[in-house]
Amino acid sequence: MGLLREERTIKLPLSREFTAKDSEYDAIVIGAGMSGMAAAIRLAMFDKKVLLLEKHVISGGLNSYYGRGKRQLDVGLHALTNFAARGERRKPLTKLLKQLRIPYDELELYGQFESQVSFPGINLRFSNDIELLKSEISTHFPSQIDGFNKLLAKIESFNEVALDNETIMAKDVVSEFIQDQKLLEMIFCPLLIYGSAWENDMDFSQFVIMFKSIFLEGFGRPRGGVRKIIDLLLKKMEESGVECRYRNGVEEILIEGGRAVGVKTTRGEVLKAKTILSCAGYPETLALTNEKTSLNPAVGKMSFTETLFSLQKRPKELGLNQTIIFHNERDHYQYQCPQTLIDPKSAVLCFPNNFAEDDYQEGIYRVTMMANYDKWKSAKSDKDQYKSEKDKVLNEAKRVLSHYMPRFSQEDIIFSDVFSPTTVERYTGHFGGCVYGSTDKSRDGSTPFKGLYLCGTDQGFLGIIGSMLSGISMANLHGLMGQ
Ligand SMILES: Cc1cc2nc3c(=O)[nH]c(=O)nc-3n(C[C@H](O)[C@H](O)[C@H](O)COP(=O)(O)OP(=O)(O)OC[C@H]3O[C@@H](n4cnc5c(N)ncnc54)[C@H](O)[C@@H]3O)c2cc1C
């Protein structure tokens, strides 16, 4: 550390203005998450010399994959939100592909069949056509349909991506239009669990982002799942000349006179750059600076377990056609870090065979449950206890699946696996195994340090499409439009 400080002082006297020619790189991107890769591509397309540093051995971050025997399993992708059909204009997906110069057809995207929110005694179905959700609300909540249509009009006219939107809690706004508490909670359920860093509520801009991406645009899946998206981004990185180094974590972000000037890697290399973009997370990125600031972004509390099953039988053979089920056993919806290892009373069930095309060799069943990182961290210290807790999660997942598929049978299971918040932490570096980042977002990506910017989840846009859009917009704002 002493040597490093000396080296920095010699190479970059504080009094001197920092110029691009001091840099080995125009930009260093920390993390090969979706946003980091998109940012790197965007910068390199405009002839910036870009280095992407990833501490893991593969790309994707929270949206990656792993191998078990001959199987490669998706970690992040349940469904690509923001579905857009070929030729649809002015949709986030279309804009994103245009900015990264990826032809739509290369994504080989196909839409969901139908999904549903299930509360005790009531199911609300929705698809990529908002008319289904409207008709479900008319049927089950006839007194609320006018309010829902007014809410839709407000959502459609709201600019959710304006960087200067003030923070307003979404339930306050939505309850002006929807008076029935159960309907309100059913609407919030998918939006919270697919993207809220806040417990039980969310910022209205984030609500609108999620509402449009899930209810107005909808779900899709690229042929090949997560790897299709990652492979397309890797191809673009190579074509545009991004230098990408794996097993090269950033150990320290070097700060001189309040400005980020480079990084030190876990391999001990010191690399300089004019701009540093990080998708590692807000608290995680600030911790890498080793500098004290008055800012102390919170570590988000929302983490999850994910249980995966392969079965000989596909969901349709067991009588289930839905793509995703947002399952809740309480009268109200409790979106919060549970007091116990998991909250077994709600879950997201994902059936990736049930998109318009099924490219799997087997039936795949995925069950996501809210989980308490601290409890998992302490269970992890005892190998046997950790295994036994994972077995309990597996059993809960089977129980919930059997609720929708009484013929779901132990004998048909050919493979199963569970990952926990500690797995998320280990492979992505997110403090607390946190999936939706800090509750303190930096909407313009700025940090207390000049030249150091955030992209991805803690800039405020998450999910696969959201984080890529974040990477592009932060690259445009901080890497291409000057400092
Ligand atoms: C179980 C699960 C299911 C999900 N399902 C969906 C879904 O169906 N649809 C959807 O749209 N989204 C889904 N998501 C969310 C989506 O995956 C994320 O919102 C998105 O991938 C976040 O991307 P990001 O760019 O913000 O960064 P991250 O994915 O958080 O990537 C951060 C990267 O930075 C790297 N890194 C961290 N620290 C360092 C360091 N010091 N040096 C170098 N590298 C570092 C990490 O290794 C990682 O690769 C899911 C996530 C999970 C976990």
PDBQT file of the ligand as one rigid body, heavy atoms in Angstrom, charges set to zero:
ROOT
HETATM    1  C1  LIG A 501     -32.096 -15.047  -9.148  1.00  0.00    +0.000 C 
HETATM    2  C2  LIG A 501     -32.207 -13.817 -10.013  1.00  0.00    +0.000 A 
HETATM    3  C3  LIG A 501     -33.212 -13.747 -10.969  1.00  0.00    +0.000 A 
HETATM    4  C4  LIG A 501     -33.318 -12.638 -11.791  1.00  0.00    +0.000 A 
HETATM    5  N1  LIG A 501     -34.273 -12.632 -12.759  1.00  0.00    +0.000 NA
HETATM    6  C5  LIG A 501     -34.331 -11.606 -13.639  1.00  0.00    +0.000 A 
HETATM    7  C6  LIG A 501     -35.249 -11.644 -14.715  1.00  0.00    +0.000 A 
HETATM    8  O1  LIG A 501     -35.975 -12.598 -14.876  1.00  0.00    +0.000 OA
HETATM    9  N2  LIG A 501     -35.298 -10.590 -15.552  1.00  0.00    +0.000 N 
HETATM   10  C7  LIG A 501     -34.490  -9.505 -15.406  1.00  0.00    +0.000 A 
HETATM   11  O2  LIG A 501     -34.567  -8.577 -16.214  1.00  0.00    +0.000 OA
HETATM   12  N3  LIG A 501     -33.606  -9.436 -14.385  1.00  0.00    +0.000 NA
HETATM   13  C8  LIG A 501     -33.496 -10.465 -13.502  1.00  0.00    +0.000 A 
HETATM   14  N4  LIG A 501     -32.595 -10.425 -12.479  1.00  0.00    +0.000 N 
HETATM   15  C9  LIG A 501     -31.878  -9.163 -12.218  1.00  0.00    +0.000 C 
HETATM   16  C10 LIG A 501     -30.752  -8.912 -13.194  1.00  0.00    +0.000 C 
HETATM   17  O3  LIG A 501     -29.974 -10.055 -13.328  1.00  0.00    +0.000 OA
HETATM   18  C11 LIG A 501     -29.905  -7.751 -12.617  1.00  0.00    +0.000 C 
HETATM   19  O4  LIG A 501     -30.756  -6.663 -12.302  1.00  0.00    +0.000 OA
HETATM   20  C12 LIG A 501     -28.848  -7.251 -13.591  1.00  0.00    +0.000 C 
HETATM   21  O5  LIG A 501     -28.175  -8.327 -14.174  1.00  0.00    +0.000 OA
HETATM   22  C13 LIG A 501     -27.900  -6.321 -12.836  1.00  0.00    +0.000 C 
HETATM   23  O6  LIG A 501     -26.839  -5.941 -13.660  1.00  0.00    +0.000 OA
HETATM   24  P1  LIG A 501     -25.753  -4.871 -13.237  1.00  0.00    +0.000 P 
HETATM   25  O7  LIG A 501     -25.130  -4.433 -14.507  1.00  0.00    +0.000 OA
HETATM   26  O8  LIG A 501     -26.332  -3.841 -12.357  1.00  0.00    +0.000 OA
HETATM   27  O9  LIG A 501     -24.616  -5.583 -12.420  1.00  0.00    +0.000 OA
HETATM   28  P2  LIG A 501     -24.337  -6.949 -11.700  1.00  0.00    +0.000 P 
HETATM   29  O10 LIG A 501     -25.018  -8.065 -12.366  1.00  0.00    +0.000 OA
HETATM   30  O11 LIG A 501     -24.550  -6.736 -10.273  1.00  0.00    +0.000 OA
HETATM   31  O12 LIG A 501     -22.787  -7.125 -12.005  1.00  0.00    +0.000 OA
HETATM   32  C14 LIG A 501     -21.768  -6.605 -11.225  1.00  0.00    +0.000 C 
HETATM   33  C15 LIG A 501     -20.462  -7.222 -11.728  1.00  0.00    +0.000 C 
HETATM   34  O13 LIG A 501     -19.374  -6.562 -11.107  1.00  0.00    +0.000 OA
HETATM   35  C16 LIG A 501     -18.409  -7.538 -10.758  1.00  0.00    +0.000 C 
HETATM   36  N5  LIG A 501     -17.596  -6.975  -9.675  1.00  0.00    +0.000 N 
HETATM   37  C17 LIG A 501     -18.004  -6.662  -8.415  1.00  0.00    +0.000 A 
HETATM   38  N6  LIG A 501     -16.988  -6.151  -7.700  1.00  0.00    +0.000 NA
HETATM   39  C18 LIG A 501     -15.920  -6.125  -8.541  1.00  0.00    +0.000 A 
HETATM   40  C19 LIG A 501     -14.577  -5.708  -8.400  1.00  0.00    +0.000 A 
HETATM   41  N7  LIG A 501     -14.112  -5.200  -7.255  1.00  0.00    +0.000 N 
HETATM   42  N8  LIG A 501     -13.747  -5.832  -9.463  1.00  0.00    +0.000 NA
HETATM   43  C20 LIG A 501     -14.187  -6.343 -10.644  1.00  0.00    +0.000 A 
HETATM   44  N9  LIG A 501     -15.454  -6.769 -10.823  1.00  0.00    +0.000 NA
HETATM   45  C21 LIG A 501     -16.310  -6.655  -9.793  1.00  0.00    +0.000 A 
HETATM   46  C22 LIG A 501     -19.233  -8.739 -10.345  1.00  0.00    +0.000 C 
HETATM   47  O14 LIG A 501     -18.483  -9.932 -10.342  1.00  0.00    +0.000 OA
HETATM   48  C23 LIG A 501     -20.332  -8.703 -11.414  1.00  0.00    +0.000 C 
HETATM   49  O15 LIG A 501     -19.946  -9.402 -12.580  1.00  0.00    +0.000 OA
HETATM   50  C24 LIG A 501     -32.432 -11.539 -11.644  1.00  0.00    +0.000 A 
HETATM   51  C25 LIG A 501     -31.413 -11.607 -10.692  1.00  0.00    +0.000 A 
HETATM   52  C26 LIG A 501     -31.290 -12.740  -9.886  1.00  0.00    +0.000 A 
HETATM   53  C27 LIG A 501     -30.155 -12.807  -8.906  1.00  0.00    +0.000 C 
ENDROOT
TORSDOF 0
